[in-house]
Amino acid sequence: MKLTKLALLAAGMAIALHSHAQSWPTKAVTLVVPFPAGGGTDAFARPLAAQLTKQLGRQVIIDNRGGAGGTIGAAIAAKAAPDGYTWFVGAAHHAIAPSIYPKLDYDIEKDFVPVALLATPPQVIVVNPQRVQATDLKSFLEYVRKNPGKLNYASAGNGTSHHLAGELFKIQTKTFITHIPYRGAGPALSDLIAGQVDMMFDGLGSSAGHIKGGRIKALAVAAPRRAQAFPDVPTTAEAGVPGYEVSTWYGLWGPKGVPAEIVDKMTAEVQKALASPELKASWLANGSEVPSVVRNQFGTMVTSEIARWGDVVKTAGVKLE
């Protein structure tokens, strides 16, 4: 008798979950962005949210939760109810964090379900033209080598891709530039534009508009080929630093336990959004191609990125400041 009741209960739960998945979404959906507004993650998350709002017929809301190199927002998203109404827009930073932070309140591989890779803009070396008079990367390096420690670079925080890109640059060019961590790329960029700091190793997505507006100057993109939207900006190899290639990336996850049917629906909606003319144009303007990497393939990529950045952290001897 007890087994029959348990079987009926299990069947009832399965039917309820299936019904929930079929009707999803019935209310607003939240995308947790673990950085303050105005950074690279926002540059892709906000257009995506707007496009998903059109497709789903429900409001898709951005919830910025910055701090600790993106790990605070990640921990919040990991603990969210797995009902399909909270998703996490993370970045390359979250493949670096396991090697930087000794104790995290989440595990990016175990506490989340990978949905899709969203964008892959290259890193770009940008300077404040009033504070740094270099006209190109060669003259910049000449100045830095003659004045070790005099210049500083801002990052989105300790353990972010901005931070590690700077450390990798210092290793490869045998230079010293002082690191100044912020609570997100948005605040760091604001201070770079205002002349409070000298330079950044930033994702092209967040710097693009400021480069076009002349507020900051791009010295080189850390990619094997020039960005379509910035054909006049040389690659690092062309500018004299061969082998220095760093791209950032942004992806979407759901908290572990989201019903598979809802994850499937969200994956399909994201793919549809990325294929839209609106997002294709936005991605191009922000220096990114439109990727087609979803679910397990995306999860495998994250695992390989964790190993890759772990090696960089070890080589650079990076520690929390």
C-alpha positions as CSV (number, residue, x, y, z in Angstrom):
1,M,0.0,0.0,0.0
2,K,2.8,2.4,1.0
3,L,4.6,1.6,-2.3
4,T,1.5,2.4,-4.3
5,K,1.1,5.7,-2.5
6,L,4.8,6.6,-3.1
7,A,4.4,5.6,-6.8
8,L,1.3,7.8,-7.2
9,L,3.1,10.7,-5.4
10,A,6.1,10.3,-7.7
11,A,3.9,10.2,-10.8
12,G,2.0,13.2,-9.6
13,M,5.3,15.1,-9.1
14,A,6.5,14.1,-12.6
15,I,3.2,15.3,-14.1
16,A,3.4,18.6,-12.2
17,L,7.0,19.2,-13.3
18,H,6.1,18.4,-16.9
19,S,3.1,20.7,-16.8
20,H,5.4,23.5,-15.3
21,A,7.9,23.0,-18.0
22,Q,5.2,23.1,-20.7
23,S,3.8,26.4,-19.5
24,W,7.1,28.1,-18.7
25,P,7.4,31.0,-18.5
26,T,4.3,32.3,-16.8
27,K,6.1,35.3,-15.1
28,A,9.2,37.5,-15.4
29,V,12.6,35.8,-15.8
30,T,15.7,37.1,-14.1
31,L,19.3,37.0,-15.5
32,V,21.8,37.5,-12.6
33,V,24.8,39.4,-13.9
34,P,27.6,39.2,-11.2
35,F,29.1,42.7,-12.0
36,P,27.9,46.3,-11.7
37,A,26.1,47.8,-14.7
38,G,28.2,49.2,-17.6
39,G,30.7,46.3,-17.9
40,G,31.4,43.8,-20.6
41,T,28.9,41.3,-19.3
42,D,26.2,44.0,-19.4
43,A,27.1,44.8,-23.1
44,F,25.9,41.3,-24.1
45,A,23.4,40.4,-21.3
46,R,21.1,43.5,-21.8
47,P,20.6,43.1,-25.6
48,L,20.0,39.4,-25.0
49,A,17.4,40.1,-22.2
50,A,15.6,42.5,-24.6
51,Q,15.5,40.0,-27.4
52,L,14.3,37.2,-25.0
53,T,11.6,39.5,-23.7
54,K,10.3,39.8,-27.3
55,Q,10.5,36.0,-27.9
56,L,9.1,34.8,-24.6
57,G,6.3,37.4,-24.1
58,R,7.5,37.8,-20.5
59,Q,9.8,40.4,-19.1
60,V,13.5,39.3,-18.8
61,I,15.1,41.3,-16.1
62,I,18.8,42.0,-15.4
63,D,19.9,41.8,-11.8
64,N,23.4,43.2,-11.3
65,R,25.1,41.6,-8.2
66,G,28.7,42.8,-8.3
67,G,31.6,42.0,-6.0
68,A,34.6,39.7,-5.4
69,G,35.5,39.2,-9.1
70,G,32.0,38.1,-9.9
71,T,31.9,35.3,-7.3
72,I,29.2,37.0,-5.1
73,G,26.7,37.1,-7.9
74,A,27.6,33.5,-8.8
75,A,26.9,32.3,-5.3
76,I,23.6,34.0,-5.3
77,A,22.6,32.5,-8.6
78,A,23.7,29.0,-7.5
79,K,21.3,29.2,-4.5
80,A,18.4,30.4,-6.5
81,A,15.3,28.2,-6.8
82,P,15.8,25.8,-9.8
83,D,12.4,26.7,-11.3
84,G,13.5,28.3,-14.5
85,Y,13.0,31.9,-13.4
86,T,16.6,32.7,-12.4
87,W,19.5,32.2,-14.7
88,F,23.2,33.2,-14.4
89,V,25.2,35.2,-17.0
90,G,28.8,34.4,-16.1
91,A,32.1,35.1,-17.8
92,A,35.7,33.8,-18.3
93,H,36.3,35.2,-14.7
94,H,34.3,32.2,-13.4
95,A,36.8,29.8,-14.9
96,I,39.6,31.7,-13.2
97,A,38.0,32.0,-9.8
98,P,38.6,28.4,-8.7
99,S,42.4,29.0,-8.9
100,I,42.3,32.4,-7.2
101,Y,39.7,32.0,-4.3
102,P,40.5,29.3,-1.8
103,K,36.9,29.1,-0.6
104,L,34.0,29.6,-3.0
105,D,30.4,29.4,-2.0
106,Y,29.6,27.5,-5.2
107,D,31.2,25.2,-7.8
108,I,30.7,26.4,-11.3
109,E,30.8,22.8,-12.7
110,K,28.7,21.1,-10.0
111,D,26.1,23.8,-8.9
112,F,25.1,24.9,-12.4
113,V,23.7,23.5,-15.6
114,P,25.5,24.9,-18.7
115,V,23.1,26.4,-21.3
116,A,25.1,28.2,-23.9
117,L,28.2,30.3,-24.8
118,L,26.9,33.8,-25.5
119,A,29.8,35.8,-26.9
120,T,33.6,35.7,-27.3
121,P,35.0,39.2,-27.7
122,P,38.8,39.6,-27.7
123,Q,40.6,41.5,-25.0
124,V,41.9,44.9,-26.1
125,I,44.7,47.0,-24.6
126,V,43.3,50.5,-24.0
127,V,44.8,53.6,-22.4
128,N,43.7,57.0,-21.3
129,P,45.1,59.3,-24.1
130,Q,45.7,62.2,-21.6
131,R,47.6,60.1,-19.1
132,V,49.5,57.8,-21.6
133,Q,51.0,59.6,-24.6
134,A,52.0,56.4,-26.5
135,T,50.7,56.3,-30.0
136,D,51.1,52.6,-30.4
137,L,52.0,49.4,-28.5
138,K,55.7,49.7,-29.4
139,S,56.1,53.2,-27.9
140,F,54.0,52.2,-24.9
141,L,56.4,49.3,-24.2
142,E,59.4,51.5,-24.6
143,Y,58.0,53.9,-21.9
144,V,57.0,51.1,-19.5
145,R,60.4,49.5,-19.7
146,K,62.1,52.8,-18.9
147,N,59.6,53.5,-16.1
148,P,58.7,50.2,-14.3
149,G,55.8,50.5,-11.9
150,K,55.0,54.1,-12.9
151,L,51.9,53.1,-14.9
152,N,48.9,51.3,-13.5
153,Y,46.1,49.2,-15.0
154,A,42.5,48.8,-13.8
155,S,40.7,45.5,-13.7
156,A,37.2,44.3,-12.9
157,G,38.6,42.8,-9.8
158,N,41.1,40.2,-8.5
159,G,40.9,37.0,-10.4
160,T,39.0,38.4,-13.4
161,S,40.1,37.9,-17.0
162,H,41.2,41.6,-17.0
163,H,43.5,40.9,-14.1
164,L,45.0,37.7,-15.5
165,A,45.3,39.3,-19.0
166,G,47.4,42.0,-17.4
167,E,49.6,39.6,-15.5
168,L,50.1,37.5,-18.6
169,F,51.1,40.6,-20.6
170,K,53.7,41.5,-17.9
171,I,55.2,38.0,-18.0
172,Q,55.4,37.9,-21.8
173,T,56.8,41.5,-22.2
174,K,58.9,41.4,-19.0
175,T,57.4,44.6,-17.7
176,F,55.9,45.8,-14.4
177,I,52.6,47.7,-14.3
178,T,50.7,48.2,-11.0
179,H,47.4,46.4,-10.7
180,I,44.4,48.3,-9.3
181,P,41.3,46.0,-8.9
182,Y,37.7,47.4,-9.0
183,R,34.3,45.9,-8.3
184,G,33.5,45.4,-11.9
185,A,34.6,46.6,-15.4
186,G,32.0,49.4,-15.4
187,P,33.6,51.3,-12.4
188,A,37.1,50.5,-13.8
189,L,36.2,51.9,-17.2
190,S,34.6,55.0,-15.6
191,D,37.9,55.8,-13.8
192,L,39.9,55.1,-16.9
193,I,37.8,57.5,-18.9
194,A,38.0,60.1,-16.0
195,G,41.8,59.8,-16.0
196,Q,42.1,58.2,-12.5
197,V,44.0,55.2,-13.9
198,D,46.3,54.8,-16.9
199,M,45.1,51.7,-18.8
200,M,43.1,48.5,-18.9
201,F,43.2,45.0,-20.5
202,D,39.5,45.0,-21.3
203,G,37.0,42.9,-23.2
204,L,36.2,44.7,-26.5
205,G,32.5,44.5,-25.7
206,S,32.7,47.1,-22.9
207,S,35.4,49.3,-24.4
208,A,34.0,49.5,-28.0
209,G,31.7,52.5,-27.5
210,H,34.4,54.5,-25.6
211,I,37.0,53.7,-28.3
212,K,34.7,54.9,-31.0
213,G,34.0,58.1,-29.0
214,G,37.7,58.8,-28.5
215,R,37.5,58.7,-24.7
216,I,40.1,55.9,-24.6
217,K,42.6,54.7,-27.1
218,A,43.0,51.1,-28.3
219,L,46.7,50.1,-28.8
220,A,46.0,46.5,-29.9
221,V,43.5,43.6,-29.8
222,A,44.8,40.4,-28.2
223,A,43.5,38.2,-31.0
224,P,44.9,36.3,-34.1
225,R,43.1,38.7,-36.4
226,R,41.7,42.3,-36.3
227,A,38.2,42.9,-35.1
228,Q,35.8,43.6,-37.9
229,A,34.3,46.6,-36.1
230,F,37.9,48.1,-35.5
231,P,39.9,47.3,-38.7
232,D,42.4,50.1,-37.9
233,V,43.4,48.5,-34.5
234,P,46.3,46.1,-35.0
235,T,46.6,42.7,-33.4
236,T,49.1,42.3,-30.6
237,A,51.3,40.2,-32.9
238,E,51.3,43.0,-35.5
239,A,52.1,45.5,-32.8
240,G,55.1,43.6,-31.6
241,V,53.9,41.1,-28.9
242,P,53.5,37.8,-30.8
243,G,51.8,35.0,-28.8
244,Y,49.8,37.3,-26.6
245,E,46.2,36.3,-27.3
246,V,43.4,36.6,-24.7
247,S,39.7,36.5,-25.4
248,T,37.1,36.9,-22.8
249,W,33.8,35.1,-23.1
250,Y,30.3,35.2,-21.6
251,G,27.9,32.3,-21.0
252,L,24.6,31.3,-19.6
253,W,23.9,28.8,-16.8
254,G,20.9,27.7,-14.8
255,P,21.0,26.6,-11.1
256,K,21.4,22.8,-10.8
257,G,18.0,21.1,-10.7
258,V,16.2,23.2,-13.3
259,P,13.9,20.7,-15.1
260,A,15.5,19.4,-18.3
261,E,12.6,20.5,-20.5
262,I,12.9,24.1,-19.3
263,V,16.7,24.0,-19.9
264,D,16.0,22.7,-23.4
265,K,13.5,25.5,-24.0
266,M,15.8,28.2,-22.7
267,T,18.7,26.8,-24.9
268,A,16.4,27.0,-28.0
269,E,15.3,30.5,-27.2
270,V,18.9,31.7,-26.7
271,Q,20.0,30.1,-30.0
272,K,17.0,31.8,-31.7
273,A,18.0,35.2,-30.1
274,L,21.6,34.9,-31.1
275,A,20.5,34.2,-34.7
276,S,18.4,37.4,-34.8
277,P,19.6,40.3,-37.0
278,E,19.4,42.6,-33.9
279,L,21.9,40.6,-31.8
280,K,24.1,39.8,-34.8
281,A,24.6,43.5,-35.4
282,S,25.1,44.2,-31.7
283,W,27.7,41.5,-31.3
284,L,29.6,42.7,-34.4
285,A,29.6,46.2,-33.0
286,N,31.0,44.9,-29.8
287,G,33.8,42.9,-31.5
288,S,32.3,39.4,-31.0
289,E,31.4,36.7,-33.4
290,V,28.1,34.8,-32.7
291,P,29.0,31.4,-31.2
292,S,27.1,28.1,-31.5
293,V,28.3,26.2,-28.4
294,V,25.6,24.8,-26.1
295,R,24.9,22.4,-23.2
296,N,27.6,19.7,-22.8
297,Q,29.9,21.3,-25.4
298,F,29.8,24.5,-23.4
299,G,30.4,22.6,-20.1
300,T,33.4,20.9,-21.6
301,M,34.8,24.3,-22.7
302,V,34.4,25.7,-19.2
303,T,36.3,22.7,-17.8
304,S,39.2,23.2,-20.2
305,E,39.2,27.0,-19.4
306,I,39.5,26.2,-15.7
307,A,42.6,24.1,-16.4
308,R,44.1,26.7,-18.7
309,W,43.7,29.7,-16.4
310,G,44.9,27.5,-13.5
311,D,48.2,27.2,-15.2
312,V,48.4,30.9,-15.8
313,V,47.7,31.7,-12.2
314,K,50.4,29.3,-11.1
315,T,53.0,30.6,-13.5
316,A,52.2,34.3,-12.6
317,G,52.1,33.5,-8.9
318,V,48.9,35.5,-8.7
319,K,47.5,35.8,-5.2
320,L,44.6,37.8,-3.7
321,E,45.6,41.3,-2.8
